[in-house]
Structure formats: C-alpha cells, structure tokens
Amino acid sequence: MSVPAQFVYSTCREGSERLLKAEVARRHEGLLTPAFMRPQFVTWKATRILPPGFELGCVFGRASGTSVGLFPEEKALVQKLGEIADGRPYHLHVFPRDCHEDGVSTLQWADMDAIRARLVGLALGAGLSAPTESRPNRGDLIFDVMVGDKATEPLFFGRHLHSASHHPLAGGLPRLELPLEAPSRAWLKMEQALAWSGLDGKQSLQGQVVLELGSAPGGASYSLLQHGAQVYGVDTGVMDPDVLGFHDATTGARFQHLRMAVGTLAPHHLPPEVDVLVSDMNLAPGVVIPYLENLCRRHRPALLILTLKMTDERLESKVGEILGSLRRFVPTPLKATQLPANRREVCVVAGGLGAV
C-alpha cells in the first residue's frame, strides 16, 4: 500500500524565497525537494516519511509546518480540522500570505479575523471545540490557515506543533504598523524582535539596562524606552529629540547618548552592569562580532538582540557559520530568523531575562 506524499511549507520575506530554498537544501539534503513557490511562500515534497517531530528550522523561513491541502470551501477545511484534532485542544492561526515589510494593515487583519470567525462558527456548529485563544505552549497543536491575495484563491491549510523555533503569533506576524512618530523603521524591527522573544508586554523591560550599538536616529531606542528600559545608545550620528528627552516617571526609563564610535568605547564610558545588549550597526558581521564578543565577556548580558546585515550572497550563504561564531560567547539559547521588517538582515536573539 502506497503512503500519501507529504509536503512541507514555509512563508518568508518577499525576495528571500531563493535563500530559503538554498538553506533547506543544505539543512535537509536528500529529504525535501522543491515543489511549489509563490512570493513569500515555498513548499517541498518529502522523499521519504518525515521523522517524528520534524521541524524545518530555517533562518529564512517564518511560519512552517506540514501541508494538509488547499480548500476552496471553508466547511470542508473545518471538517478536515476536526478529523486531525480528534478532540485535542488546538490553536487556529489565520494570516495573509503577502506581508508588506512595514507590517500588515489593520484592514487586512480585519479580513483575517472575519475568516477566522467564520471557521470557528463552523467548528462550533459541527460540534467541535473552540480553538485555544492564549499564546501556544511547547507541543501545542497549531493549525495554519493562509489566505491568498485574491478572494477566489482556495485557503491553504497546514499544521505544526509549537516549539521554540516557531513564532507564537499567527504567521509570525505581530499586529504592528510603523507609527508616524517613530524615529525610524528600527522601531518596527525591535518591536517584532520583542514579540518573537515574548517580551512585547508594556513594561517587559522595566529596570533593565540596555546597551545599544548603532542607535541613531533612535527607532529601536524609542521601542526599548517604551518598554521601560534604561538605554545607553552608542552612535556618532544624531539622535531624535523625542528619544533624547524621553522620561517615564513610572518605569524610570531614560536615554543616554554615548556619541562615539563603538571602537572607542572604554569601560569608564559604560554602566557597571548591562542586562541587554542590542546591535543594529551598518557593518558586516565579521566586523561587528569582535565588538560583541568583547562586550559580552566584559558585561555578561543576559539577553542579546542583534540585527546582522547580510548585504551580499556570500554572507547570506554563510549564515550558519556566522551563528556558529556567535555561539562561542553569547548566552543560550540562541535563535535566528528574518523578521517581516528585515530587509537583507537577520535577527538573532540569545539568552533571556528569566521571569521578566
């Protein structure tokens, strides 16, 4: 008796489809062969039965799992959902396939929410339980429903088990848009990194001392301050006045500008303790990493949030080696992804803040 073919899927940043395919070929050589590709979406066919707990685990992928199929009718999708869930608790993630680098609009999320509400209504009408509404825990069953850009497109239906390599939010897409008052797009990148790390609460960084390398003009600084951090920003450039003048009486969050090159930093310039080390410098990883290693060995930060510039194909193909260099000195665990707001960049998060 023949075994039905298994297909694996992943969404990604527009323009990173080729990088994702190359990364999968390196990571899962001989197991997966490319099957179908659309902007921001790639699938592969498994050459043999996938091992239990299989994860794509790729830096250039965003939301991934195993495919259930395409469903032109919502009722048929819900019927299949019930068969797979078989009475188990589940999460239902509905998200758009196409995502602009500056965030999914409120109107687009309203459309996704309407589709999700219809699916939940059909599930309840069929005697199924409602999906779990909280953020997923490790091992939770996630159903991914991906919506194309045309109303006539069938819904793509996939599944995965949640783990540290999966984003907790639907499609790996935080509900964020770049606000007009943000000093730069770095605000959005930082907010997305915090959401990916589970640190997107209003005062999630209260009392934490952050050293930020490459802070000007202050987009990421503004985000960190809004979450309650005390930020020391290192940059020769000019900072936004709203960042320089920021003060939250409740959290004590303030900004201090160290207007100098990172290479000229001396111990007396820095706070005695650094809880979080942030970097978004416009330098190649090979230049940035020695600075990071020196600061990590000196201050032992509990958490690192890094944006690494992958400005050419050579760097993009060596992302695994670059992460290996970081693993020598950063706290564990380390994970990396290409956030929706990243361009030719990769976000790396290492360590954590314990009970924060």
NULO-766411 format. One line per 3 residues: number of its first residue (from 1); their letters; for each residue x negated, y, z negated of N, C-alpha, C. Coordinates in steps of 0.001 Angstrom, whole numbers, plus 500000, padded with zeros to 6 digits. Layout:
<pts>
NUM = A = X,Y,Z,X,Y,Z,X,Y,Z | ...
</pts>
This chain:
<pts>
1 = MSV = 499148,498800,500000,500000,500000,500000,499113,501249,500000 | 499373,502160,500941,498546,503361,501053,498876,504356,499948 | 497849,505080,499500,498008,506093,498463,498247,507441,499137
4 = PAQ = 499286,508216,498722,499535,509518,499334,498315,510425,499212 | 498079,511214,500253,496944,512129,500241,497109,513173,499141 | 496011,513540,498513,496010,514589,497503,495355,515841,498076
7 = FVY = 495956,516980,497768,495427,518254,498235,495170,519170,497041 | 494084,519901,497118,493686,520859,496093,493804,522253,496678 | 494194,523230,495871,494372,524599,496356,493653,525582,495441
10 = STC = 493386,526744,495979,492871,527845,495169,493177,529165,495854 | 493538,530156,495062,493623,531522,495562,492267,532188,495341 | 492058,533311,496006,490791,534018,495854,490958,535458,496319
13 = REG = 489915,536235,496128,489883,537599,496627,489856,537573,498153 | 490556,538535,498783,490517,538612,500239,489089,538924,500690 | 488585,538125,501591,487210,538263,502043,486275,537249,501425
16 = SER = 486739,536543,500380,485897,535549,499709,486268,534116,500082 | 487144,533956,501058,487563,532609,501438,486361,531755,501866 | 485489,532318,502688,484320,531576,503162,483391,531221,502003
19 = LLK = 483202,532163,501075,482355,531907,499912,482932,530785,499058 | 484241,530791,498889,484895,529757,498093,484720,528393,498742 | 484898,528319,500053,484727,527043,500750,483297,526532,500619
22 = AEV = 482327,527442,500730,480931,527032,500599,480632,526552,499178 | 481208,527232,498180,480991,526833,496793,481606,525470,496514 | 482799,525224,497044,483438,523915,496873,482609,522828,497542
25 = ARR = 482070,523134,498717,481252,522137,499413,480021,521765,498584 | 479427,522746,497901,478264,522466,497053,478665,521714,495792 | 479758,522138,495189,480150,521603,493877,480817,520238,493984
28 = HEG = 481573,520018,495061,482352,518776,495196,482010,518083,496512 | 480728,517977,496784,480261,517392,498044,480822,515987,498247 | 481453,515779,499403,481988,514472,499750,483364,514175,499188
31 = LLT = 483834,514962,498233,485137,514698,497616,486260,515488,498284 | 485983,516723,498696,487003,517595,499261,486587,518085,500643 | 487526,518053,501574,487283,518592,502910,488304,519689,503190
34 = PAF = 487887,520817,503793,488822,521925,504043,490034,521473,504853 | 491214,521960,504457,492448,521568,505126,493181,522755,505745 | 493345,523851,504999,494175,524963,505466,493674,526233,504810
37 = MRP = 493743,527327,505549,493286,528588,504981,494158,529734,505474 | 494536,530588,504539,495181,531857,504811,494430,532918,504021 | 494640,534203,504330,493999,535217,503493,494328,534999,502015
40 = QFV = 493312,534908,501184,493408,534748,499739,493907,533369,499302 | 493844,532375,500199,494374,531053,499850,493678,529980,500687 | 493161,528937,500007,492466,527844,500679,492931,526523,500081
43 = TWK = 493059,525495,500945,493372,524146,500453,492337,523159,500985 | 492203,522034,500266,491299,520962,500649,492028,519624,500512 | 491633,518650,501329,492147,517293,501206,491114,516446,500483
46 = ATR = 491572,515681,499506,490671,514791,498765,490387,513546,499593 | 489117,513163,499671,488729,511976,500442,488953,510694,499663 | 489169,510826,498363,489482,509660,497518,490312,510161,496335
49 = ILP = 490809,509252,495530,491653,509640,494408,490854,510537,493465 | 491448,511654,493096,490761,512599,492219,490618,512009,490821 | 489478,512240,490175,489284,511701,488819,490217,512367,487830
52 = PGF = 490565,511691,486721,491429,512310,485700,490827,513615,485198 | 491679,514611,485031,491221,515902,484536,490423,516706,485539 | 490549,516390,486830,489786,517101,487857,490078,518601,487814
55 = ELG = 489010,519410,487902,489144,520855,487992,488250,521371,489106 | 488737,522331,489862,487930,522907,490935,486748,523664,490340 | 487011,524493,489325,485948,525134,488556,484993,525991,489351
58 = CVF = 485507,526823,490256,484647,527615,491122,484708,529104,490772 | 483557,529765,490854,483457,531181,490528,484319,532023,491459 | 484317,531683,492754,485028,532499,493726,486502,532119,493855
61 = GRA = 486969,531138,493084,488385,530796,493040,489080,531534,491910 | 490392,531665,492005,491146,532372,490963,492149,531413,490317 | 493254,531101,490969,494235,530136,490449,494121,528868,491289
64 = SGT = 493909,527735,490635,493682,526494,491382,494381,525326,490714 | 494519,524239,491473,495149,523036,490954,495362,522048,492075 | 496270,521101,491865,496614,520130,492904,497980,520483,493485
67 = SVG = 498090,520328,494784,499299,520731,495501,500439,519727,495304 | 501643,520265,495158,502856,519444,495165,503518,519515,496533 | 503480,520694,497158,504022,520821,498506,504646,522174,498767
70 = LFP = 505195,522315,499990,505905,523520,500405,507404,523274,500304 | 508124,524277,499780,509556,524107,499545,510333,525298,500101 | 511048,525093,501223,511872,526177,501767,513061,526506,500866
73 = EEK = 513497,525526,500057,514666,525724,499197,514262,525650,497733 | 514717,526611,496956,514378,526673,495539,514954,525488,494767 | 516132,525026,495162,516764,523913,494449,515917,522647,494555
76 = ALV = 515354,522399,495747,514514,521212,495925,513230,521330,495107 | 512694,522535,495015,511496,522747,494200,511779,522428,492734 | 512895,522904,492235,513242,522659,490833,513474,521181,490575
79 = QKL = 514061,520495,491540,514257,519054,491386,512903,518345,491248 | 511944,518749,492073,510622,518144,492007,509933,518510,490694 | 510118,519736,490248,509565,520181,488960,510053,519276,487841
82 = GEI = 511350,518982,487844,511908,518130,486797,511330,516730,486825 | 511091,516205,488032,510512,514868,488147,509102,514816,487567 | 508325,515867,487839,506933,515880,487364,506872,516149,485863
85 = ADG = 507661,517118,485398,507646,517448,483970,508122,516275,483128 | 509159,515599,483590,509666,514401,482913,509885,514634,481424 | 510492,515784,481109,510825,516094,479720,509735,516790,478944
88 = RPY = 508549,516926,479509,507455,517585,478797,507611,519107,478849 | 507089,519813,477859,507062,521275,477932,506204,521720,479125 | 506534,522859,479696,505773,523345,480844,505831,524870,480892
91 = HLH = 504882,525443,481617,504864,526880,481900,505155,527070,483384 | 505847,528125,483727,506194,528407,485117,505581,529736,485523 | 504560,529672,486380,503867,530863,486860,504294,531160,488297
94 = VFP = 504891,532298,488515,505303,532726,489851,504510,533977,490195 | 503823,533964,491315,502932,535076,491638,502788,535216,493152 | 502370,536393,493620,502207,536610,495060,500885,536038,495562
97 = RDC = 500893,535572,496793,499642,535103,497394,498711,536279,497675 | 499270,537354,498185,498467,538509,498572,498395,539498,497425 | 497170,539851,497041,496955,540750,495917,496011,541864,496336
100 = HED = 496456,543111,496201,495597,544250,496505,494539,544391,495421 | 493350,544864,495791,492257,544973,494820,492556,545968,493707 | 493514,546869,493905,493871,547817,492849,495067,547347,492027
103 = GVS = 495450,546072,492188,496499,545499,491341,497795,545243,492088 | 498593,544340,491545,499920,544036,492083,500883,545115,491603 | 501678,545650,492512,502570,546757,492160,503713,546290,491273
106 = TLQ = 504294,547232,490562,505447,546937,489704,506598,546375,490519 | 506817,546917,491729,507902,546427,492591,507644,544985,493023 | 506392,544673,493334,506066,543305,493733,506267,542338,492575
109 = WAD = 505889,542751,491367,506133,541882,490212,507632,541719,489957 | 508413,542755,490228,509873,542643,490061,510425,541559,490988 | 509892,541490,492207,510325,540432,493138,509937,539058,492606
112 = MDA = 508723,538948,492053,508286,537657,491500,509173,537251,490318 | 509491,538216,489472,510325,537932,488299,511722,537487,488705 | 512233,538065,489802,513568,537674,490272,513554,536224,490760
115 = IRA = 512510,535845,491479,512396,534457,491942,512269,533518,490745 | 511448,533887,489784,511270,533051,488601,512591,532892,487847 | 513346,533972,487713,514630,533902,487004,515581,532946,487708
118 = RLV = 515584,532970,489045,516451,532042,489783,516011,530599,489548 | 514701,530352,489551,514195,528995,489326,514545,528505,487925 | 514399,529375,486945,514757,528995,485564,516251,528709,485471
121 = GLA = 517066,529544,486120,518507,529316,486115,518874,527980,486739 | 518211,527634,487846,518460,526337,488489,518011,525189,487591 | 516879,525383,486889,516385,524341,485991,517374,524088,484856
124 = LGA = 517866,525168,484262,518833,525013,483167,520116,524382,483674 | 520541,524787,484882,521754,524210,485456,521625,522735,485758 | 520385,522281,485984,520144,520865,486262,519870,520065,484995
127 = GLS = 520002,520717,483836,519803,520026,482569,518353,519961,482121 | 517466,520730,482779,516065,520751,482375,515855,521784,481283 | 514777,521648,480548,514449,522638,479529,513905,523893,480192
130 = APT = 513989,525014,479491,513413,526258,479986,511899,526203,479835 | 511165,526920,480674,509714,526935,480531,509266,527636,479259 | 508095,527272,478784,507497,527937,477635,507079,529344,478045
133 = ESR = 507346,530338,477179,507068,531725,477538,505753,532254,476973 | 505167,531562,476005,503922,532038,475414,502739,531750,476342 | 501592,532331,476027,500399,532019,476804,500024,530557,476603
136 = PNR = 499510,529912,477635,499235,528469,477535,498046,528147,476638 | 498105,526974,476049,497001,526407,475301,496341,525310,476125 | 495159,524922,475722,494433,523881,476456,495286,522620,476596
139 = GDL = 495374,522096,477805,496123,520877,478059,497567,521093,478439 | 498071,522332,478331,499465,522604,478702,499667,522432,480203 | 500840,521963,480580,501200,521766,481978,501666,523090,482579
142 = IFD = 501008,523503,483665,501338,524752,484341,501850,524430,485740 | 503004,524966,486093,503491,524896,487466,503245,526245,488132 | 502518,526234,489240,502233,527438,490009,503179,527517,491200
145 = VMV = 503903,528612,491293,504751,528866,492453,504215,530125,493124 | 503684,529945,494331,503060,531057,495037,503971,531532,496160 | 504148,532860,496212,505098,533473,497143,504324,534177,498247
148 = GDK = 504656,533871,499501,504006,534499,500639,504518,535901,500892 | 503993,536521,501955,504342,537919,502217,505579,538074,503090 | 506184,536966,503517,507404,537019,504324,508516,536246,503626
151 = ATE = 509712,536809,503668,510842,536184,502974,511167,534801,503531 | 510788,534548,504789,511116,533265,505422,510108,532166,505090 | 509000,532536,504470,507985,531529,504135,508484,530606,503028
154 = PLF = 508198,529307,503143,508527,528417,502027,507645,528735,500821 | 508136,528375,499653,507356,528564,498425,506312,527460,498318 | 505088,527854,497967,504052,526856,497706,504151,526450,496244
157 = FGR = 504114,525143,495981,504289,524615,494632,503071,523762,494275 | 502400,524125,493184,501253,523361,492710,501293,523191,491206 | 500308,522497,490681,500280,522229,489240,498830,522163,488764
160 = HLH = 498631,522463,487480,497335,522231,486849,497534,522142,485345 | 496566,521601,484660,496548,521589,483203,495648,522728,482746 | 496121,523507,481788,495360,524680,481380,494083,524282,480649
163 = SAS = 493016,525033,480944,491737,524851,480262,491012,526190,480275 | 489825,526210,479707,489057,527454,479658,488692,527964,481040 | 488676,527083,482040,488318,527514,483388,489499,528126,484133
166 = HHP = 490697,528066,483559,491888,528633,484187,492288,529936,483495 | 492736,530892,484280,493233,532151,483733,494560,531894,483030 | 494807,532517,481872,496068,532266,481157,497285,532911,481801
169 = LAG = 497086,533883,482694,498199,534605,483290,498520,534083,484688 | 499743,534277,485115,500220,533759,486396,499336,534237,487543 | 498782,533275,488274,497958,533595,489418,496639,534248,489072
172 = GLP = 496294,534308,487782,495104,535043,487374,495228,536523,487625 | 496466,537029,487557,496753,538416,487926,497375,539177,486754 | 496569,539878,485966,497146,540720,484912,498057,541783,485513
175 = RLE = 499080,542144,484785,500035,543149,485283,499482,544539,485017 | 498536,544911,485834,497831,546168,485659,497720,546885,486993 | 497895,548190,486959,497614,549038,488099,496675,550144,487641
178 = LPL = 495832,550603,488539,494868,551647,488198,495609,552953,487909 | 495540,553452,486667,496260,554689,486337,495546,555917,486897 | 496305,556960,487128,495750,558180,487705,494677,558794,486816
181 = EAP = 494826,558664,485489,493889,559312,484579,492584,558532,484384 | 492501,557325,484927,491280,556531,484757,490113,557202,485480 | 488953,557313,484834,487813,557960,485474,487307,557247,486727
184 = SRA = 487514,555936,486811,487043,555176,487973,487715,553806,487991 | 487469,553028,489071,488017,551684,489194,487438,550736,488150 | 486343,551124,487526,485768,550265,486488,486749,550041,485344
187 = WLK = 487697,550966,485144,488743,550761,484133,489513,549478,484426 | 489912,549301,485683,490697,548129,486060,489878,546853,485928 | 488630,546901,486333,487767,545716,486194,487620,545312,484730
190 = MEQ = 487436,546297,483852,487286,545973,482445,488591,545436,481859 | 489708,546054,482197,490996,545564,481694,491243,544130,482155 | 490909,543827,483397,491085,542461,483892,490138,541492,483191
193 = ALA = 488923,541928,482915,487974,541069,482194,488451,540792,480775 | 489003,541801,480119,489519,541610,478759,490721,540669,478755 | 491601,540811,479757,492759,539915,479853,492304,538480,480065
196 = WSG = 491315,538283,480917,490765,536949,481186,490157,536347,479921 | 489641,537209,479060,488989,536758,477823,489940,536677,476641 | 491211,537045,476837,492162,537039,475734,491973,538193,474778
199 = LDG = 491332,539276,475231,491057,540438,474385,491787,541676,474886 | 492971,541484,475436,493712,542603,476019,494726,543213,475054 | 494691,542831,473781,495572,543459,472800,495204,544912,472574
202 = KQS = 496148,545689,472048,495972,547140,471927,494734,547515,471121 | 494456,546813,470034,493286,547127,469196,492354,545925,469100 | 492198,545224,470223,491432,543976,470231,489952,544170,469960
205 = LQG = 489442,545392,470143,488018,545658,469912,487794,546618,468752 | 488791,546785,467901,488668,547732,466797,487483,547369,465908 | 486640,548370,465658,485484,548179,464800,484279,547567,465489
208 = QVV = 484418,547178,466761,483308,546571,467483,482409,547653,468082 | 481112,547452,467975,480139,548374,468563,479739,547829,469935 | 479972,548631,470967,479717,548222,472349,478559,549031,472917
211 = LEL = 477610,548347,473508,476545,548993,474271,476835,548735,475739 | 477064,549809,476494,477460,549679,477896,476352,550227,478797 | 475828,549376,479659,474786,549759,480606,475426,550124,481940
214 = GSA = 475124,551315,482441,475740,551759,483693,477134,552295,483461 | 477288,553219,482524,478622,553641,482066,479284,554715,482928 | 478515,555558,483618,479103,556691,484343,479923,556211,485556
217 = PGG = 481039,556912,485837,481572,558096,485149,482463,557786,483946 | 482706,556481,483665,483388,556180,482414,484654,555355,482504 | 484914,554695,483637,486130,553888,483736,486183,552768,482716
220 = ASY = 485117,551967,482645,485086,550867,481678,485014,551401,480257 | 484274,552480,480058,484189,553094,478720,485575,553472,478220 | 486366,554071,479094,487715,554517,478738,488579,553334,478305
223 = SLL = 488458,552214,479017,489183,550998,478643,488737,550496,477280 | 487430,550413,477066,486894,549909,475797,487329,550783,474628 | 487305,552100,474831,487744,553034,473788,489224,552849,473476
226 = QHG = 490022,552644,474500,491464,552444,474296,491754,551194,473476 | 490827,550234,473502,490993,549008,472713,490321,549105,471349 | 489838,550298,470992,489364,550528,469634,487877,550425,469420
229 = AQV = 487071,550292,470494,485637,550096,470327,484894,551410,470110 | 483758,551313,469459,482778,552400,469396,481791,552140,470524 | 481696,553049,471471,480955,552778,472706,479724,553672,472818
232 = YGV = 478591,553035,473050,477347,553731,473393,477112,553483,474882 | 477256,554526,475700,477128,554379,477134,475782,554854,477636 | 475087,553984,478371,473759,554304,478893,473863,554563,480388
235 = DTG = 473555,555792,480811,473580,556130,482239,472995,557518,482427 | 472250,557702,483507,471719,559031,483815,472779,559928,484439 | 473909,559334,484848,474968,560089,485501,475853,560835,484524
238 = VMD = 476764,561645,485078,477680,562472,484297,478892,561650,483879 | 479283,561784,482613,480455,561086,482101,481689,561969,482206 | 482843,561323,482357,484121,562031,482419,484386,562750,481089
241 = PDV = 484899,563985,481135,485166,564728,479888,486116,564009,478938 | 487105,563284,479478,488048,562571,478612,487366,561455,477834 | 486301,560895,478396,485527,559867,477696,484645,560511,476635
244 = LGF = 483966,561574,477007,483081,562260,476059,483846,562790,474852 | 485078,563239,475075,485860,563810,473991,486806,562845,473315 | 486717,561561,473658,487667,560582,473121,487455,560381,471619
247 = HDA = 488561,560419,470869,488519,560079,469443,489887,559588,469020 | 489920,558374,468516,491152,557788,467999,491036,557721,466481 | 491850,558488,465790,491765,558553,464331,492137,557226,463674
250 = TTG = 492978,556444,464339,493405,555161,463771,492299,554119,463839 | 491685,553974,465010,490664,552941,465190,489252,553463,464940 | 489089,554787,464961,487753,555356,464819,486941,555297,466092
253 = ARF = 487578,554953,467210,486864,554803,468476,486292,556139,468948 | 485017,556126,469272,484333,557303,469811,483326,556858,470870 | 482884,557826,471676,481884,557547,472709,480638,558373,472453
256 = QHL = 479474,557728,472623,478202,558437,472535,477412,558174,473815 | 477019,559249,474484,476324,559119,475759,474814,559114,475553 | 474171,558036,475977,472713,557952,475997,472296,558226,477444
259 = RMA = 472035,559498,477744,471800,559897,479138,470341,559639,479504 | 470096,558406,479842,468739,557977,480190,468828,556701,481011 | 467742,556359,481668,467683,555097,482402,467566,553934,481420
262 = VGT = 468139,552805,481788,468105,551636,480911,466671,551252,480583 | 465768,551399,481553,464384,551012,481343,463645,551857,480325 | 464201,553009,479978,463547,553881,478995,464137,553745,477598
265 = LAP = 465117,552871,477420,465713,552677,476100,464678,552177,475110 | 464679,552758,473954,463813,552308,472863,464688,551963,471666 | 464197,551168,470724,465012,550766,469576,465640,551931,468819
268 = HHL = 464922,553067,468709,465478,554172,467925,466636,554869,468635 | 466842,554583,469945,467986,555157,470660,469292,554418,470337 | 469177,553193,469880,470325,552287,469817,470858,552126,468391
271 = PPE = 472137,551740,468300,472692,551456,466970,472009,550232,466373 | 472005,550096,465053,471325,548945,464426,471947,547607,464806 | 473252,547615,465075,473928,546371,465459,474741,546612,466721
274 = VDV = 474761,545614,467591,475571,545649,468812,476421,544388,468839 | 477731,544569,468841,478642,543417,468870,478914,542939,470292 | 479026,543893,471215,479395,543582,472598,478422,544290,473532
277 = LVS = 477872,543546,474477,477000,544125,475499,477729,544081,476832 | 477881,545255,477447,478603,545391,478720,477627,545927,479750 | 477712,545420,480982,476849,545929,482042,477599,545941,483364
280 = DMN = 477484,547075,484064,478007,547199,485429,477074,548135,486199 | 475798,547765,486236,474790,548590,486890,474705,548274,488377 | 474439,549290,489170,474312,549111,490613,472905,548635,490977
283 = LAP = 472526,547520,490386,471224,546916,490622,471422,545422,490867 | 470498,544812,491574,470582,543378,491838,470449,542583,490551 | 471069,541400,490482,470975,540588,489258,469547,540339,488801
286 = GVV = 468619,540159,489736,467236,539910,489357,466596,541064,488617 | 467112,542281,488840,466624,543453,488117,467341,543602,486780 | 468634,543308,486774,469464,543502,485584,469149,542476,484495
289 = IPY = 468952,541227,484875,468842,540146,483896,467700,540349,482893 | 466521,540804,483294,465481,541049,482270,465891,542091,481226 | 466606,543149,481649,467111,544130,480683,468076,543460,479701
292 = LEN = 468976,542633,480241,469952,541948,479389,469264,541013,478407 | 468266,540280,478886,467569,539334,478010,466880,540061,476867 | 466228,541167,477168,465538,541936,476136,466517,542418,475066
295 = LCR = 467679,542945,475502,468664,543461,474551,469335,542332,473769 | 469581,541207,474422,470199,540070,473724,469278,539513,472650 | 468010,539410,472940,467078,538853,471963,466869,539825,470804
298 = RHR = 467046,541124,471061,466860,542121,470019,468106,542270,469148 | 469293,542266,469754,470521,542614,469025,471473,541438,468796 | 471291,540335,469499,472159,539167,469333,473647,539519,469419
301 = PAL = 474100,540172,470485,475533,540484,470595,476356,539202,470647 | 477539,539257,470061,478419,538079,470049,479106,537864,471379 | 479262,538945,472159,480020,538873,473407,479318,539704,474475
304 = LIL = 479245,539163,475685,478764,539900,476846,479853,539935,477909 | 480059,541096,478526,480962,541241,479669,480146,541919,480763 | 479835,541167,481807,478899,541619,482822,479547,541639,484200
307 = TLK = 479276,542681,484958,479635,542726,486366,478342,542657,487157 | 478161,541559,487884,476942,541355,488657,477206,541662,490125 | 476370,542482,490710,476526,542878,492103,475953,541792,493018
310 = MTD = 476821,541219,493840,476415,540174,494791,476476,540788,496189 | 475490,541612,496490,475597,542519,497630,475232,541909,498976 | 474749,540683,498986,474444,540053,500272,474684,538550,500170
313 = ERL = 474667,537881,501325,474994,536458,501369,473999,535612,500584 | 472749,536038,500546,471740,535270,499810,472094,535205,498328 | 472482,536358,497758,472852,536389,496348,474129,535578,496108
316 = ESK = 475099,535736,497004,476367,535015,496831,476157,533503,496847 | 475220,533031,497658,474973,531586,497727,474199,531077,496522 | 473572,531987,495771,472754,531601,494621,473428,531914,493288
319 = VGE = 474753,532034,493297,475451,532405,492071,475200,531385,490959 | 475111,530110,491305,474839,529088,490296,473490,529277,489628 | 472468,529620,490406,471134,529856,489856,471121,531100,488962
322 = ILG = 471848,532125,489380,471915,533357,488586,472559,533078,487235 | 473630,532306,487233,474285,531953,485967,473364,531093,485105 | 472579,530249,485756,471615,529444,485013,470581,530306,484298
325 = SLR = 470160,531395,484948,469213,532316,484315,469818,532961,483076 | 471086,533302,483149,471765,533916,482006,471922,532930,480854 | 472183,531681,481172,472423,530674,480127,471215,530482,479218
328 = RFV = 470054,530917,479643,468865,530746,478821,468922,531571,477538 | 469687,532679,477548,469614,533575,476388,470950,534138,475924 | 472053,533955,476678,473330,534519,476245,474042,533556,475299
331 = PTP = 474969,534048,474479,475749,533150,473627,476686,532285,474464 | 477093,531177,473895,478024,530290,474589,479432,530483,474025 | 480462,530105,474802,480400,529582,476168,480213,530685,477195
334 = LKA = 479779,530311,478386,479657,531262,479499,480629,530853,480595 | 481350,531829,481143,482212,531560,482283,482115,532727,483255 | 482388,532446,484509,482260,533470,485543,483390,533340,486544
337 = TQL = 483820,534474,487061,484875,534486,488073,484771,535758,488884 | 485482,535782,489981,485627,537015,490751,487021,537558,490442 | 487056,538625,489674,488318,539235,489279,489025,539840,490489
340 = PAN = 490347,540023,490419,491060,540637,491544,490490,541996,491946 | 490001,542778,490983,489480,544119,491278,488013,544115,491691 | 487339,542968,491571,485948,542889,492015,485868,542977,493538
343 = RRE = 484825,543587,494026,484546,543578,495457,483466,542527,495679 | 482279,542916,496111,481200,541914,496208,480510,541848,494850 | 481260,541342,493878,480826,541296,492485,481354,540023,491841
346 = VCV = 480745,539671,490736,481207,538556,489916,481228,539021,488466 | 482285,538668,487752,482389,538978,486328,481935,537771,485510 | 481072,538031,484543,480574,536988,483646,480953,537363,482215
349 = VAG = 481523,536420,481489,481818,536607,480071,481112,535504,479297 | 480340,535891,478303,479602,534924,477494,479835,535198,476022 | 480064,534123,475255,480293,534265,473821,481730,534626,473515
352 = GLG = 481963,535226,472367,483297,535596,471933,483229,536351,470634 | 484412,536834,470197,484482,537635,468984,485225,536939,467859 | 485205,535625,467859,485804,534870,466765,487269,535132,466608
355 = AV = 487653,535651,465441,489068,535831,465114,489651,537097,465708 | 488852,537905,466408,489378,539151,466980,490442,538848,467994
</pts>
